[in-house]
């Protein structure tokens, strides 16, 4: 039973809170199976599909996104004995819709003599969800559970003394039945499996099916366990949640065991349910999906083949290191119009495994990918302890003034009571705040006065550790030999108002924060004379005139701001030139994105377009401030000259990698086991939110209500916790803005070096061999696939 519980709970991927929102592959717990096997499993247990409807593939076919060549290639790859014409004809077929595996509680809604309004299944989900929302709330509610109380015991107590469900469902017997249930979660699960007479071979799928009925909260509990595991501990909330949902199945069991009893009917329906999955439907959808992916790979190969493909040999005036984020590709391409500026791609946390504590506060947050745990800390410092103490006190006062009324102004319904309390004088401020304006709002330290001189600094580490960290980061960026006089470290962030999911538009590599802190901390580290001197012993001799400058790319407005730019005369002149090029690149990037934002009429009016995108970012009513990482499709690991000059349409992650300087493959191993996994997570979150927004997306953004201050959102006032992306992040109201494709990874490295990483790391092998992403490499005649197992189940 313990194995069945572990397997069911392990199938649920974690979901990060709103203030640290990062993209996660919601199928992460199932990547040890092939993509098609996982589809069959979720289709059977949760009624969920990993493919789009055939009508979507028909649209792609008619638009030319999928060609007959692509269909034949997909057929050949999967070894099927079909023809492209047969697949085209299959587009007219209508396959049966899949539904969740039946539970005993479903029979109460399907039998006329037991049916009830509202439905029992909806009521159960609502009750469990509302309870979890109250139990896990540590930010909004005044009530707190006792420190030693458990989720299951808290629910049991509420059910014993609460009367809402009894009254709503006219079921006065509930409390008495709850009293008869076991008081410990594992005992309850064992009791439920026995009472419901679940066959031993069905334990794991049954428990998984039960969790899928409350999968949003299961994902939250999985996040708590993930976080605990990073700290060497454990968290059993997900097991207790499973026990709670199973308890409801026991509560609705009337104890009858005759041939016409509910239990017998449920057993019969459970067995029939797993006999109805149509393999032809799976095969058809799988081939069309793969053909669509091959169509994209064909166009990507063509674009890369037509790129100039010439390495830069002269020392550039400036090098700009951007995050690998697909939104950076557009800006980088336009910045490179200045031929003496070189851009590079690196994970946006800039290799700093840090958490960040703002000066004058006790609040600490991670600034690194969710796959990792912080090892170092950053706070602000000017180098003068007395001055920092004064700055900290001033910062506390300004934070207090900012935070006193803001929560009341943003909580649903509370704005009205706020006006009543403060009088009509505040009404004008409220209206003014909700009115679109063109102010910027990104810099992290905007509450710290520049005169304080405080900058983000690594704290508590010795010089040798600083030197080692600097050497690793520079090696990863390929900045150890030909280094420009100016090196810009450009993090990124997004700016939007009234948007609970806005952290999801910031840097995922910084755990849903902007990259400002990381960029500024690294720039300070690399400008430190003692660190520079120590790097010489590591074989890295940075030119004396090289200066590192931190920047921040606002992906909503395509503006780049620079920090700590007090430079000497000659460097200041170069910086003035670079600022002009950044402004020009931003202008062209906004022009390119104008159509996707519905602003094509302003595309040829740069000033009006800039004003409009700034206004959109501050508009409380704007549900689509930007498209985020929508339409992401590929990840290129290689030197920038491989893709420089190619229009990759903002769909490609770009990570710098020099195969000539990594003969042992250590750097490639790091990239394939960290950034590649992160980009896969991003890719699959967008994929899952598109193919099944009802289960793995957040639904309609205009109906969202924040749960527990930061936990997540409800769509409306109840139901399960919604995870993933809102429809407004994927669809413009008429068409899908995200094309769901599995990630295509293109690597510039010898085949044997790539294969060595696959063979060494089980997680990477699963992703590759089970068809969760596709590996290709730069060959002599263009892109060629890396040996990959067939994904057919």
C-alpha positions in Angstrom: 0.0 0.0 0.0 2.9 2.4 0.8 4.3 1.8 -2.7 0.9 2.5 -4.3 0.5 5.7 -2.2 4.1 6.8 -3.1 3.5 6.2 -6.8 0.2 8.0 -6.9 1.5 11.0 -5.0 4.8 11.0 -7.0 2.7 11.3 -10.2 1.7 14.9 -9.2 4.1 17.7 -10.1 4.7 20.6 -7.8 3.1 24.0 -8.4 4.9 27.1 -7.1 3.1 29.9 -5.3 2.0 33.1 -7.1 4.9 35.3 -5.8 7.5 32.7 -6.9 5.6 31.4 -10.0 7.8 29.4 -12.3 6.8 27.1 -15.1 6.6 23.4 -14.3 5.9 20.4 -16.5 2.7 19.1 -14.9 3.5 15.6 -16.2 6.9 15.6 -14.4 6.0 12.7 -12.2 5.3 10.6 -15.2 8.2 11.2 -17.5 9.6 7.7 -16.7 6.8 6.6 -19.2 6.6 7.4 -22.9 4.6 10.4 -23.9 1.9 8.2 -25.5 1.7 6.0 -22.4 1.3 9.0 -20.2 -1.5 10.2 -22.5 -3.3 6.8 -22.2 -2.9 6.9 -18.4 -4.2 10.4 -18.0 -7.0 9.9 -20.6 -8.1 6.9 -18.6 -7.7 8.3 -15.1 -8.5 11.9 -15.5 -10.1 12.3 -18.9 -7.2 14.4 -20.0 -5.6 14.5 -23.4 -2.0 15.3 -24.3 -3.0 16.2 -27.8 -5.1 18.9 -29.5 -8.4 18.1 -31.1 -8.2 16.9 -34.7 -9.9 20.1 -35.8 -6.7 22.0 -34.7 -4.4 19.8 -36.7 -6.8 20.3 -39.7 -6.2 24.0 -39.4 -2.5 23.5 -39.3 -2.7 21.3 -42.4 -4.7 23.9 -44.4 -2.4 26.7 -43.3 0.7 24.7 -44.5 2.2 24.4 -41.1 2.1 20.6 -41.7 2.9 19.2 -45.1 2.6 15.7 -46.7 6.4 15.5 -46.2 6.0 16.0 -42.5 3.2 13.4 -42.3 5.4 10.8 -44.1 8.3 11.6 -41.8 6.2 11.0 -38.7 4.9 7.7 -40.1 8.4 6.5 -40.9 9.7 7.5 -37.5 7.0 5.6 -35.6 7.1 2.6 -38.0 3.4 2.8 -38.9 1.9 1.2 -42.0 -0.2 4.2 -43.0 -0.2 6.8 -45.7 -0.4 10.6 -45.5 -3.7 10.5 -47.3 -5.1 8.1 -44.7 -4.1 10.5 -42.0 -5.7 13.4 -43.8 -8.9 11.3 -44.2 -8.8 10.6 -40.4 -9.3 14.3 -39.7 -12.9 13.8 -40.4 -13.3 11.1 -37.8 -15.0 11.8 -34.5 -13.5 9.8 -31.7 -15.4 9.3 -28.4 -14.7 11.9 -25.6 -12.7 10.7 -22.7 -13.9 11.1 -19.1 -12.3 10.7 -15.7 -12.2 7.2 -14.2 -15.5 6.8 -12.2 -15.5 7.0 -8.4 -18.2 5.8 -6.1 -19.3 9.4 -5.5 -20.0 9.8 -9.2 -23.0 7.4 -9.0 -24.8 9.8 -6.8 -24.8 12.3 -9.7 -25.6 9.7 -12.4 -28.5 7.9 -10.8 -31.9 9.7 -10.8 -32.9 8.4 -7.4 -29.7 9.8 -5.8 -29.0 12.9 -7.9 -28.8 16.2 -6.2 -28.3 19.9 -7.0 -25.6 21.0 -6.6 -23.9 17.8 -7.7 -22.1 15.7 -5.1 -18.8 15.7 -6.9 -18.8 19.5 -7.3 -19.8 19.8 -3.6 -17.0 17.5 -2.5 -14.4 19.4 -4.5 -15.7 22.7 -3.2 -15.6 21.6 0.4 -12.1 20.2 0.2 -10.8 23.1 -1.7 -12.3 25.8 0.6 -10.9 23.9 3.6 -7.4 23.7 2.0 -7.6 27.4 1.1 -8.3 28.3 4.8 -5.8 25.8 6.2 -2.8 26.7 4.1 -3.4 30.5 4.3 -0.6 32.2 6.1 -1.0 35.7 4.6 -4.6 36.9 4.5 -6.4 35.1 7.3 -6.2 36.0 11.0 -6.9 32.4 11.9 -4.0 30.0 12.0 -4.0 26.2 12.7 -2.0 25.0 15.6 1.7 24.2 14.8 1.3 20.5 15.5 -2.1 20.1 13.8 -2.3 18.1 10.6 -4.3 18.7 7.5 -6.3 15.5 7.9 -7.1 16.1 11.6 -8.1 19.6 10.8 -10.5 18.5 8.1 -11.9 15.8 10.3 -12.6 18.3 13.1 -14.3 20.7 10.7 -16.5 17.8 9.4 -17.5 16.8 12.9 -18.6 20.3 14.0 -19.3 22.0 10.7 -22.8 21.9 9.2 -22.6 23.6 5.9 -22.5 20.4 3.7 -25.1 18.7 5.8 -27.5 21.5 5.3 -26.6 22.1 1.6 -26.9 18.5 0.7 -29.7 17.6 3.2 -27.5 14.9 4.6 -27.6 15.0 8.5 -25.8 11.7 8.7 -22.4 13.0 7.6 -21.0 14.0 11.0 -21.8 10.6 12.5 -20.1 8.7 9.6 -17.0 11.0 9.9 -16.9 10.0 13.6 -16.6 6.3 12.6 -13.7 6.9 10.2 -10.0 6.2 11.3 -8.3 9.2 12.8 -4.9 8.7 11.1 -4.5 9.3 7.3 -2.6 6.1 6.5 -5.2 4.1 8.5 -8.0 5.9 6.6 -6.4 5.0 3.2 -6.1 1.4 4.2 -9.6 1.4 5.5 -11.0 2.9 2.3 -9.2 0.4 0.0 -10.7 -2.4 2.1 -14.1 -0.9 2.5 -14.4 -0.1 -1.2 -13.0 -3.6 -2.1 -10.4 -2.1 -4.5 -8.5 -4.9 -6.2 -4.8 -4.9 -5.2 -3.7 -4.4 -8.8 -5.9 -1.3 -9.0 -4.6 0.4 -5.9 -2.1 2.7 -7.6 -4.4 3.8 -10.5 -7.3 4.2 -8.2 -5.4 6.4 -5.8 -4.0 8.4 -8.7 -7.6 8.9 -10.0 -8.7 10.1 -6.6 -5.9 12.7 -6.5 -6.7 13.9 -10.0 -10.1 15.0 -8.7 -8.3 17.6 -6.5 -5.2 17.9 -8.6 -4.7 21.7 -8.0 -4.4 21.3 -4.3 -2.4 18.1 -4.8 0.1 20.1 -6.8 0.3 22.7 -4.0 1.0 19.9 -1.5 3.6 18.4 -3.9 5.3 21.8 -3.9 5.5 21.7 -0.1 7.1 18.2 -0.3 9.5 19.4 -3.0 10.6 22.3 -0.8 10.9 20.1 2.3 13.0 17.6 0.3 15.4 20.3 -0.7 16.0 21.0 3.0 16.5 17.4 3.8 13.0 16.9 5.3 9.6 15.7 4.2 6.0 16.9 4.1 3.0 14.5 4.1 0.3 17.0 3.2 -0.3 15.3 -0.1 -0.9 12.0 1.6 -3.3 13.6 4.0 -5.1 15.3 1.1 -5.4 11.9 -0.5 -6.9 10.6 2.7 -9.4 13.4 2.8 -10.7 12.8 -0.7 -10.9 9.1 0.0 -12.8 9.7 3.2 -15.6 11.3 1.1 -15.8 8.0 -0.9 -16.3 6.2 2.3 -18.9 8.7 3.6 -21.0 8.2 0.5 -20.9 4.3 0.7 -24.2 3.2 2.1 -22.8 -0.2 3.3 -25.0 -2.2 0.9 -23.2 -5.1 -0.7 -26.0 -6.7 -2.8 -25.8 -7.1 -6.6 -27.8 -3.9 -7.1 -25.7 -1.9 -4.5 -23.8 1.3 -5.3 -20.5 -0.5 -4.7 -21.3 -3.3 -7.2 -22.4 -0.8 -9.8 -19.2 1.2 -9.3 -17.0 -1.9 -9.6 -18.8 -2.7 -12.9 -18.4 0.8 -14.3 -14.7 1.0 -13.2 -13.9 -2.2 -15.2 -15.8 -1.1 -18.3 -14.2 2.3 -18.3 -10.7 0.9 -19.0 -11.9 -1.2 -21.9 -12.9 1.8 -24.0 -9.7 3.6 -24.9 -9.4 3.7 -28.7 -5.8 2.9 -29.9 -6.6 4.3 -33.3 -7.5 7.6 -31.8 -4.1 7.7 -29.9 -2.2 6.7 -33.1 -3.9 9.3 -35.2 -3.4 12.2 -32.7 0.2 11.1 -32.0 1.1 11.1 -35.7 -0.4 14.5 -36.4 1.3 16.0 -33.3 4.6 14.6 -34.4 4.1 15.8 -38.0 3.4 19.3 -36.7 6.7 19.2 -34.7 8.6 18.0 -37.7 7.2 20.8 -39.7 8.6 23.3 -37.2 11.9 21.5 -37.1 12.1 21.6 -40.9 11.6 25.4 -40.9 14.1 25.9 -38.0 16.7 23.9 -39.9 16.2 26.1 -43.0 16.5 29.3 -41.0 19.7 28.2 -39.3 21.2 27.0 -42.6 20.6 30.4 -44.1 22.2 32.3 -41.2 25.6 33.9 -42.1 27.4 31.5 -39.8 30.6 33.5 -39.3 32.3 33.8 -35.8 33.2 37.3 -34.7 37.0 37.5 -34.4 37.6 41.2 -33.6 37.1 42.5 -30.1 33.6 44.0 -29.9 32.8 47.4 -28.4 30.4 45.7 -26.1 29.1 42.3 -25.2 25.6 41.9 -23.8 24.7 38.8 -21.8 20.9 38.1 -21.9 18.8 35.4 -20.3 18.2 32.4 -22.5 14.4 33.4 -22.4 12.8 33.3 -25.8 11.7 37.0 -25.4 15.4 37.9 -25.4 15.9 36.5 -28.9 13.9 39.3 -30.5 15.8 42.1 -28.7 19.2 40.4 -29.2 18.6 40.1 -32.9 17.9 43.8 -33.3 20.7 44.8 -31.0 23.1 42.9 -33.2 22.3 45.2 -36.1 25.2 47.2 -34.5 27.9 44.9 -35.9 30.4 45.8 -33.1 28.0 44.5 -30.4 28.0 40.8 -29.5 25.2 39.2 -27.5 25.4 36.0 -25.5 22.8 33.8 -23.8 23.0 32.5 -20.2 20.5 31.4 -17.6 19.0 34.6 -16.1 20.1 33.9 -12.5 23.6 34.3 -13.9 24.9 31.3 -12.2 24.5 32.7 -8.7 22.8 30.2 -6.4 21.4 32.9 -4.0 18.6 33.9 -1.9 17.9 37.7 -1.4 17.1 39.6 1.7 16.4 43.3 1.0 18.2 45.8 3.2 16.1 46.6 6.3 13.8 43.5 6.1 13.7 40.0 7.3 12.0 38.6 4.2 14.2 36.2 2.2 13.3 34.8 -1.2 15.1 32.5 -3.6 16.6 34.0 -6.8 17.5 30.8 -8.7 15.8 28.0 -10.6 13.3 25.9 -8.6 15.4 22.8 -9.4 18.1 24.2 -7.1 18.4 25.2 -3.4 20.1 28.5 -2.5 23.7 28.2 -1.2 24.6 31.9 -0.9 22.9 35.1 0.3 22.7 38.6 -1.1 21.7 41.9 0.5 22.5 45.5 -0.1 25.6 47.2 1.2 27.5 50.5 0.6 30.5 49.2 2.5 29.8 51.6 5.4 28.0 49.8 8.3 26.8 53.0 9.9 25.4 54.4 6.6 23.8 51.0 5.8 22.0 51.1 9.2 20.5 54.5 8.4 19.5 53.4 5.0 17.9 50.3 6.4 15.8 52.4 8.8 14.7 54.7 6.0 13.9 51.7 3.8 11.7 50.2 6.6 9.8 53.5 6.9 9.2 53.7 3.2 8.1 50.1 2.9 5.7 50.6 5.8 4.1 53.6 4.1 3.8 51.7 0.9 2.3 48.6 2.4 -0.2 50.0 4.9 -3.2 50.5 2.5 -2.1 48.7 -0.6 -3.5 45.2 0.5 -6.9 46.8 1.1 -6.9 48.5 -2.3 -6.2 45.2 -4.1 -8.3 42.6 -2.3 -11.7 41.8 -3.9 -14.4 44.0 -2.4 -12.2 45.6 0.2 -11.6 48.8 -1.9 -15.2 49.8 -1.2 -14.8 49.5 2.6 -11.5 51.3 2.3 -13.2 54.3 0.8 -15.9 54.1 3.4 -13.3 54.1 6.2 -11.0 56.9 4.8 -13.8 59.0 3.2 -14.4 60.1 -0.3 -11.0 61.8 -0.3 -9.4 58.4 -1.0 -11.7 57.7 -3.9 -9.8 60.0 -6.2 -6.5 58.1 -5.3 -8.2 54.8 -6.1 -9.5 56.0 -9.4 -6.1 57.5 -10.2 -4.3 54.2 -9.4 -6.6 52.2 -11.7 -6.3 54.7 -14.5 -3.8 53.7 -17.2 -0.5 55.7 -17.1 2.9 55.5 -18.6 5.2 55.3 -15.5 7.8 52.5 -15.3 7.9 50.3 -12.3 10.6 47.6 -12.6 13.7 48.4 -10.6 13.9 46.3 -7.5 15.7 48.9 -5.4 13.6 51.8 -6.3 12.7 52.5 -2.7 16.5 52.8 -1.9 17.7 56.3 -2.5 20.7 56.4 -4.9 22.5 58.7 -2.5 22.7 55.7 -0.1 25.2 54.0 -2.4 23.9 50.6 -1.4 24.3 47.8 -4.0 23.4 44.1 -4.0 26.4 42.3 -2.6 27.2 38.6 -1.8 27.5 38.3 1.9 29.3 35.9 4.2 31.7 34.3 1.7 35.5 34.5 1.6 37.6 35.8 -1.3 38.6 32.3 -2.5 34.9 31.3 -2.8 34.2 34.6 -4.7 37.0 33.9 -7.1 35.9 30.3 -7.7 32.3 31.5 -8.3 33.4 34.2 -10.7 35.6 31.7 -12.7 32.7 29.3 -13.1 30.3 31.9 -14.3 32.7 33.4 -16.8 33.5 30.0 -18.1 29.8 29.2 -18.5 29.3 32.5 -20.4 32.3 31.8 -22.6 33.9 35.1 -21.4 37.4 33.9 -20.6 39.4 35.2 -23.5 38.0 37.7 -26.0 36.3 40.1 -23.6 34.9 43.5 -24.6 35.5 46.8 -22.8 31.9 46.9 -21.7 30.1 43.7 -20.7 26.4 44.1 -20.0 24.7 41.6 -17.7 21.1 42.1 -18.6 18.4 40.4 -16.5 14.8 40.7 -17.3 11.4 41.3 -15.7 7.9 42.1 -16.7 5.6 45.0 -15.6 1.9 44.6 -15.2 -0.8 45.7 -12.8 -3.7 43.8 -11.2 -2.2 40.5 -12.3 -1.9 37.7 -9.8 0.3 35.7 -12.2 2.7 38.5 -13.0 5.6 36.6 -11.4 5.1 34.1 -14.2 6.2 36.8 -16.6 9.4 37.5 -14.7 12.5 35.4 -14.9 11.8 31.7 -14.2 15.6 31.2 -13.6 15.2 33.7 -10.7 12.2 31.8 -9.2 9.7 34.2 -10.6 11.5 37.4 -9.8 13.3 39.9 -11.9 17.0 39.3 -12.7 18.1 42.7 -11.4 19.5 41.5 -8.0 21.5 38.7 -9.7 22.8 40.9 -12.4 23.9 43.7 -10.1 25.4 41.3 -7.6 27.4 39.6 -10.3 28.6 42.9 -11.8 29.9 44.0 -8.4 31.6 40.7 -8.0 33.3 40.8 -11.4 34.4 44.4 -11.0 36.0 43.7 -7.6 39.8 44.3 -8.1 40.7 41.5 -5.7 38.5 39.0 -7.5 40.0 40.1 -10.9 43.5 39.6 -9.5 42.6 36.1 -8.2 41.1 35.1 -11.5 44.5 35.3 -13.1 45.5 32.1 -11.2 42.4 30.5 -12.6 43.7 31.2 -16.1 41.3 34.1 -16.7 43.0 37.4 -17.3 40.3 40.0 -17.8 41.5 43.2 -19.7 42.1 46.2 -17.4 39.6 48.3 -19.4 36.8 45.8 -19.1 33.9 46.9 -17.0 30.8 44.9 -16.1 27.5 46.7 -16.0 24.1 45.3 -14.8 20.9 46.0 -16.7 17.3 45.0 -16.7 15.2 44.2 -19.8 11.5 45.1 -19.4 9.9 42.5 -21.6 6.6 44.3 -21.6 7.9 47.5 -23.0 11.2 46.3 -24.6 13.2 48.9 -22.7 16.6 48.2 -21.0 17.7 50.2 -18.0 21.3 50.1 -16.7 22.6 50.3 -13.1 25.7 51.6 -11.4 27.0 53.4 -14.4 29.6 55.8 -12.9 32.4 55.2 -15.4 35.6 56.9 -16.5 35.6 59.2 -19.6 36.5 56.7 -22.3 34.2 54.0 -20.9 31.5 56.6 -20.5 31.7 57.5 -24.2 31.3 53.8 -25.2 28.4 53.5 -22.8 26.7 56.4 -24.4 27.0 54.7 -27.7 25.7 51.4 -26.3 22.7 53.2 -24.8 21.8 54.5 -28.2 22.0 51.0 -29.7 19.8 49.6 -26.8 17.2 52.2 -27.5 17.2 51.5 -31.2 16.9 47.7 -30.6 14.0 48.4 -28.3 12.3 50.4 -30.9 12.6 47.6 -33.5 11.6 44.9 -31.0 8.4 46.9 -30.1 7.7 47.3 -33.8 8.0 43.5 -34.4 5.7 42.7 -31.5 3.1 45.3 -32.3 1.0 43.0 -34.4 0.7 40.3 -31.7 -0.5 43.0 -29.3 -3.1 44.4 -31.6 -1.1 47.6 -32.1 -0.2 47.2 -35.8 -1.6 50.7 -36.5 1.1 52.2 -34.3 4.0 50.1 -35.7 5.3 53.0 -37.8 5.0 55.6 -35.0 7.7 54.7 -32.4 6.8 57.3 -29.8 3.1 56.5 -29.9 3.9 52.8 -29.7 6.2 53.2 -26.7 3.6 55.3 -24.9 0.9 52.6 -25.6 2.9 49.6 -24.4 3.8 51.5 -21.2 0.2 52.3 -20.8 -0.8 48.7 -21.3 1.7 47.6 -18.6 0.0 49.9 -16.1 -3.6 49.2 -17.1 -5.5 47.4 -14.4 -8.0 46.1 -17.0 -5.4 44.7 -19.3 -5.6 40.9 -19.4 -2.8 40.5 -22.0 0.0 42.9 -21.1 2.4 40.6 -23.0 2.6 37.1 -24.4 5.3 35.9 -22.1 7.1 32.8 -23.4 4.1 31.9 -25.6 4.9 29.9 -28.8 8.3 28.7 -27.4 9.5 25.7 -29.4 13.2 25.2 -29.4 16.5 25.5 -27.4 19.8 26.1 -29.1 23.0 25.2 -27.2 25.9 26.6 -29.1 27.9 29.7 -30.0 25.8 32.6 -31.1 27.4 32.7 -34.6 25.4 29.5 -35.4 22.1 31.5 -35.2 23.1 35.1 -35.5 21.3 36.7 -38.4 18.4 34.2 -38.4 14.9 35.4 -37.6 13.9 32.8 -34.9 10.6 34.7 -34.3 11.0 34.9 -30.6 10.4 31.1 -30.3 13.9 29.9 -29.3 15.9 29.7 -26.1 19.5 30.6 -26.8 22.4 29.4 -24.5 26.0 30.2 -25.3 28.3 27.1 -25.6 31.7 26.7 -27.2 32.3 23.0 -28.0 36.0 23.7 -28.7 36.6 24.8 -25.2 34.7 21.9 -23.5 36.4 18.8 -24.8 35.6 16.9 -21.6 31.9 17.7 -21.8 31.6 19.1 -18.3 29.9 22.3 -19.3 27.6 20.6 -21.7 26.6 18.2 -18.9 25.7 21.3 -16.7 23.6 22.8 -19.5 21.8 19.6 -20.4 21.0 18.8 -16.7 19.9 22.3 -15.6 18.9 24.9 -18.3 17.7 22.2 -20.7 15.4 20.8 -18.0 14.2 24.3 -17.1 13.3 25.1 -20.7 11.6 21.7 -20.9 9.5 22.7 -17.9 8.5 26.0 -19.5 7.7 24.3 -22.8 5.5 21.7 -21.2 3.6 24.1 -19.0 2.6 26.1 -22.1 1.9 22.8 -23.9 -0.3 21.4 -21.1 -2.1 24.6 -20.5 -3.0 24.7 -24.2 -4.0 21.0 -24.8 -6.0 20.8 -21.6 -6.6 24.2 -20.0 -9.5 22.8 -17.9 -7.2 20.5 -15.9 -3.7 22.0 -16.3 -4.5 25.7 -17.0 -5.9 28.5 -14.9 -9.0 29.2 -17.0 -10.5 32.7 -17.4 -8.2 35.4 -15.9 -11.1 37.8 -15.4 -12.8 35.4 -13.0 -9.7 34.8 -10.8 -9.7 35.3 -7.0 -6.5 35.0 -5.1 -6.3 32.2 -2.5 -4.3 32.7 0.7 -2.6 35.9 -0.5 -0.1 34.0 -2.7 -1.0 30.3 -2.9 -2.9 30.4 -6.2 -6.2 31.3 -7.7 -9.8 30.1 -7.8 -11.7 30.6 -11.0 -14.8 32.2 -9.4 -15.4 31.6 -5.8 -14.6 27.9 -5.6 -13.7 24.7 -7.3 -10.2 23.3 -7.3 -7.1 25.4 -7.1 -6.2 26.4 -10.6 -2.7 25.9 -11.8 -0.8 26.6 -15.1 -1.6 29.5 -17.4 -4.8 31.5 -18.0 -6.4 31.3 -21.4 -5.6 34.9 -22.0 -1.9 33.9 -22.0 -2.4 31.5 -24.8 -5.4 32.6 -26.9 -6.3 36.1 -28.2 -10.0 35.4 -28.3 -10.0 34.2 -31.9 -6.9 32.2 -32.3 -4.3 30.2 -30.3 -1.2 32.3 -29.7 0.7 29.3 -28.5 1.4 26.3 -30.8 1.8 23.3 -28.6 5.1 21.6 -29.6 7.5 19.5 -27.6 10.8 21.2 -27.2 13.4 20.7 -30.0 16.9 21.0 -28.6 19.7 21.7 -31.0 23.3 21.2 -29.7 26.6 22.1 -31.3 28.7 19.2 -30.0 29.9 15.8 -31.2 27.3 13.0 -31.0 29.3 10.9 -28.6 29.6 13.9 -26.1 25.8 14.4 -26.2 25.2 10.7 -25.8 27.6 10.5 -22.8 25.4 13.0 -20.9 22.3 11.0 -21.8 23.9 7.7 -20.6 25.1 9.3 -17.3 21.9 11.1 -16.2 18.6 9.1 -15.9 16.4 12.2 -16.0 17.9 13.3 -19.3 17.6 9.8 -20.7 13.9 9.7 -19.8 13.2 13.0 -21.4 15.0 12.0 -24.6 14.1 8.3 -24.9 10.5 8.7 -23.9 9.7 11.5 -26.3 9.3 14.4 -24.0 11.7 16.5 -26.0 13.8 16.0 -29.2 17.5 16.2 -29.6 19.3 17.3 -32.7 22.8 18.5 -33.4 24.6 20.6 -36.0 26.0 18.2 -38.5 28.0 18.6 -41.7 24.8 18.8 -43.8 22.6 20.8 -41.5 20.6 19.6 -38.4 20.6 15.8 -37.8 18.7 13.9 -35.0 20.7 12.4 -32.1 19.9 8.7 -31.7 16.5 8.6 -30.0 14.3 5.7 -29.0 10.9 5.5 -30.7 8.2 7.0 -28.5 5.5 4.6 -29.6 4.1 2.9 -26.5 
